[in-house]
Amino acid sequence: MRRCRTISARKLVAAVTLCVAALPLSAQELAVWAGDRRLTTHPLPVCLVWNHSVTGGLVADCLDAEAGALILRRSYLHDAAAGLGEVPGRGRMRSDPRGGYWIEGIDDALPDGLILRVGSAAVAHRLMPDPFGALALPLPPDTGRVILRLDP
């Protein structure tokens, strides 16, 4: 038979303090709004992921929060096709070993949120913690204009 060990209150407080200190400082969420209706929320950081409407390749904009503003941190692009690529002075481009490339260090504040026209089912706009992962929160296809912004 095993005996239960007791720990002092001081050790318990220290253990809880260490666990709490390991939590993210900001537990902010991204909210998706269609007019005055909130469609969904997702914890930050998160990536807005979709399939390019012409090539079908993966595209992602990864978002976070800082100082009360929504921030575009980085983007993933499957190809350097027309309209996709690096903008001088706006991040650094690096290849991804799985193909495509990232533009990192964009760090653009989006104080009014990100306005988006949700595309068809083939475009498949979705929110994902990792653009290459399996977990996804799909946005309803053909919803029309939505705004992604910090949840108040």
Stockholm file with secondary structure:
# STOCKHOLM 1.0

chainA/1-152         MRRCRTISARKLVAAVTLCVAALPLSAQELAVWAGDRRLTTHPLPVCLVWNHSVTGGLVADCLDAEAGALILRRSYLHDAAAGLGEVPGRGRMRSDPRGGYWIEGIDDALPDGLILRVGSAAVAHRLMPDPFGALALPLPPDTGRVILRLDP
#=GR chainA/1-152 SS CCCCCCCCHHHHHHHHHHHHHTSCSCCCEEEEEETTEEEEEEESSEEEEEECTTTCCEEEEEEEEETTEEEEEEEEESCCCTTCSCBTTBCEEEECTTSSEEEECCCEEETTCEEEEECCTTTCCEEESSTTSSCCEECCTTCEEEEEEECC
#=GC SS_cons         CCCCCCCCHHHHHHHHHHHHHTSCSCCCEEEEEETTEEEEEEESSEEEEEECTTTCCEEEEEEEEETTEEEEEEEEESCCCTTCSCBTTBCEEEECTTSSEEEECCCEEETTCEEEEECCTTTCCEEESSTTSSCCEECCTTCEEEEEEECC
//
